[in-house]
Amino acid sequence: MEQTNASVTRTPLDSVAVKRKSKSRSYRQSYRSCLGVASRLGLTPARRLTTNRKAPESHNITRQVNPEHLALLVKNEWQLAYVTPLHQFRHTQLRSYARHLSAFVVAEKQQGLAVEVSGLQNGFKASMTVVQGMSEADDDPETVLIQIHSKPLFSRPDDPQKLVWSGWLTCINGNPEYLHSLPKDFTCLPLFVYKGAENLSSLVKSWVQRTFDCCFGPLELSQTSLQWLAALWTNCHAESNIQHLRMLWTLPSAPPLQVTYAVDPHDVWELWGSVRKGSWGDGAGEARWIDLEEVASFMQSLKSHFYRHFKLDLSAGILNQVSTALGSARFNGRIKISNSAYVITTLTLLTECALLKMPI
Amino acid sequence: MAASLNSSESDRSSLGGQSASSRSNNRSLRVAEKERRRNEAEDPFVLALKYFSVVEAGTPVVGNDDFENNLVLVERTAYSQGLSPEAISIMLEFAMSLRMGTAPCARVLKCLIPASVVPQEAVVRAAVWLSVGKIPISTQVLFIKWVLTVFDMIDAKDQLRAIYGFIFSFVTEENLCPFICHLLYLLTQKESVRVYRVRKLLELQSKLGRQPFLLHLLSLYKVFCPELVTLSIPSRMRGAFRNHVSPWKAALTAVQKRNGSLAGSSVSPALAVRDKSGSRKRKHCHLQLPALTSVASDGARSEQTSSRTLVPLAHLQSFDQLLKNVHRIELPAQMGSLLGSSVALQYLDCIQDESALLRLNFWLGCALHEEFLFCGDGATQTSEALQFLSRLLSAQHFLQEGFSSSDAFLYKFLNVWDGSLLRPQILCLLSNIPVIPSSQIRKLLFEPLTQLFFTSSLFFKCGLVECLNNMLLKWLTWHSVYALEDDLDISLNSHTSLNITLSGFKDSVMELIHFVGHLASVGLQLEGCHALLLSFVLDFYETVCDTFLKFGLPLVVMPPAGVFYPAFFATDPVSVDRLAHIMHRYKVNLTSAKRQEKQKEAFHISRQTFQEFNHCVVFMVNCLWNSRMFYPGSDVQPGEELLLGSGVPRYWASFDFIHHPAFVSYALDFHQKCWPSRKEMDLSSIKDSKPWSWYLDYLFSQGFDGLKDFLKSNISRQAAAVDEQQR
């Protein structure tokens, strides 16, 4: 029993390399079925969302990140997805990846017409760039921005190309234990944020899938994640006005009942202050952690307030959407971040959600 | 280059194989050869060939009887038995050199039906003539078509590959292009794919439009060098090159059939176009296996090509090719595609690269999770899921083990499974789970399974017990393989990252056996000792009772009372017989373990196990043989008054061989056969010593081998004799 536990902390790569020399066929078989990372994660209890996280601090991210990129990120609503680790992905090869992607998109758009990879595509032009400064922890691989420009069919030759699709692959404050457990030739950028035409999205996904042997899946936001977002955004009110906290609930009655629940920012702020434990007031420094219990009691108070007035228990329903002036998030994985100051906090939460979706 | 050398070598060796027998007595053969030559000198066919090889350029065709006669002769031979390699060389040279003008050229080409092989040199020479002479374009097409038809019979391809560039130059010829593309398709190797060739073909594409022949050649280029060209083939353009020349093929097969050698000539190459079976729009298509495609590697390419040429797995189509190239195979872009092809699966068995296996597991895990766990709308397409799981299972079956991502998936899925969705497949996957440390086995496996077991139908219960039996069998087999290799004395921890020691393994196995014992006891009670469930439970204990002798695992676990008594009191004789067989095997295992224990202290069997075993055996013997159902020390000891009050006559003998509900019909049958004249039925009379042994023989003759073994090992003849005297 102890030995099994010990194996959890051991790096399987090393132990495996030593043994390979001495063992024959039987060893190899067990090697495949008891793969290092997989077996450890398979046998450990299910991973859960962290129960406490740092209160959002307004990052002066504008100084690190290209304002153009930031503007793109802030002004749009994005669709969320998760990606399994990318194999043989090199940040230094982005140019050539972009060429491949362009050719791929063009070839898929024109079924049955071969396309030279290194040639200039006149229909679509993909670009891939590193977003400098969009990473938080040292282990985080740098964020990659993918954009596709296209020229409308009947345009003049000197017309500029239009941005038709954009997406990000990112990892902010990814669980270091997980990131370290992967072999070196994997790059973990678990969060994929994109917007644009549906068919282009699926083309980009299938190209990334084929090139880096990874898989995509939709990333929905669970009830807990939405509640976390509500609390985290509310917590920012002192620094930047949230204007309102609006929540959309669906109650399972017949016919289903939609409830829009908007709360005045000052009231929310006061309520949030009342559920905050200990650390309230002394604002500075080390005590700025938010606990899941605080979030839960915050939501509970909001619900009981609603019940007092309308005799409707929202606990029976589903939280569909949360929005403030800082951003909005929907159950189906659509998110808008309106204030660049809190991008990192939000993306940290989303990265965590994406990592929870990893199959192994 | 290495590739072409290899292939030519192998070709030569295969040729050598054909003539190996003739080489043995070389000398006498040479004499015979001379003799044959002398005879052939008068052969008109040889003379005809000679005519064509020496005929001078410019000889008129019209009105030339010599020519006509000789050609008819050659044609006749060609269509009846095919032409020898030399004849092919001569005729091809004659035709393509246009020595007698263009007129006979097509006619000669049409009759070039090889008897065995086509010499490569002849084809190369003829190809050279293409650019020299003024052969009409239709004849050129005919020639290329001929090459395509006999392509598989060309004895080697290295020189043809060497003039790849030369052949390539003909693609610009519009009429030749489709056929040249096909020929190039057959000749292309990784080295022949070059940027300028790709550009040339793309240029042609822009001129000719979407031509299938260009696309298929380019798609092959993509297999070798995805970094140069990309394309997607629409599903309607599935058919490969359509250059069949049926009269030739027919003539060829006719000749081959007559010669008794049917060399497979696959003119149309199998093209790996992605099979879009699930073409109807699906929101999620995680269950589609990715296509086998090769990696596009720009940066690393130059160094790789210089060190060694890698063969993309997508290009291999047979096991032979795999074997030839196994040292330099390039993994596909998506590891998941390996599950789709049987050749690739063979290769998967030798992959040791952790990253590669991790890629496969990421893909597999993601597909399973997305399809069965994350799908919110529950719109699982059962037929596709079924297909996917069957493919996964057949892969696991081939590799004889599971994939870790499917295990991890199952641990989660068991908690939400309703026990009926794709039951056979899920249970089969479950049985492939490798040994779980005993500290975790309860949480991962037993807790969800217990819930499922007690809330599901009888058939699920049977299925689950069968599945756990298979799991146990696989674990034990796994152990026995290690035990053989490692001499039984060392722990298993050097093999896996799981670090399971022998004692840890034993603990896990014991947990599993106890768990099934528990399920079986309660399950039998719940289902009223259903014979079907009982049969599956007995299957399981047939595995359990032989762990020591069959699998070398020093462990003996007895069945719990909840299994033993229902089996013994079963109303069908088969169950009782199987129980007897199981008890017999227990005895054999225990005695052999005991013997070994004395010799080298292999392992210690606890006193309790022996007690349990003895208890069961004594009970069985007392009931079946001694008609003493209730005896001091037995599990079943109701009060005397209660038994009397039940009104059952001779209750102590209710479960002997004669009155046991499972055997009473046999006793009746035996009674009738033994004393056909008796009117009154008196079963007790079988108890007399003579009829008793006859009766036993009668029972054994009905196929109750388990009982036979059980009695043989537990009741000695003397004891039986003493018994009888007492009675």
Interface residues (C-beta under 8 A of the other chain):
Chain A: M1 Q3 T4 A6 S7 R10 P12 L13 S15 V16 K19 R20 S22 K23 S24 S26 Y27 R28 Q29 S30 Y31 R32 S33 C34 L35 G36 V37 A38 S39 R40 L41 G42 L43 P45 A46 T84 P85 H87 Q88 R90 T92 Q93 S96 H100 A103 F104 A107 E108 Q111 G112 L113 A114 V115 E116 V117 S118 G119 L182 P183 D185 F186 Q209 R210 T211 D213 C214 C215 G217 P218 E220 K357 M358 P359 I360
Chain B: V195 V198 R199 L201 L202 Q205 R210 L214 L215 L218 S219 K222 P226 E227 L228 V229 T230 L231 S232 I233 P234 M237 H286 P290 T293 V295 A296 S297 D298 G299 A333 Q334 M335 G336 I351 Q352 E354 S355 L357 L358 R359 N361 F362 W363 L364 G365 C366 A367 L368 H369 E370 F374 G376 L399 Q400 E401 G402 F403 S404 S405 D407 A408 F409 Y411 K412 P434 I436 P437 S438 S439 Q440 K443 L444 W478 V481 Y482 E485 N493 S494 H495 T496 S497 L498 N499 I500 T501 G504
